[in-house]
Amino acid sequence: MKEKQSVVTLTAVESMNVNKSSLTQMILTQLEEFRQAIYDNLGKVRDAVFDLMDAVLTSPSIQSFVSLSENPVFRRS
């Protein structure tokens, strides 16, 4: 069912004659706002937690917690 919803959404967007670059910008803006809202609610350790979340989300596989520290987006040492 989820796949059908995605197709319908894409079809609806295409039928609105929205410029793809403006659509991309809109999606990026929404993503930035979402990430900022999460960041704002993480408290004092938000930088470390955010780096850890980015490392988890961008790692192709996670062998151990130590392997996360080897991910380029994890800037904490």
ABEGO torsion letter per residue (X at the ends): XAAAAAAAAAAAAAAAGBBAAAAAAAAAAAAAAAAAAAAAAAEAAAAAAAAAAAAAAABABBABAAAAAABAABABX
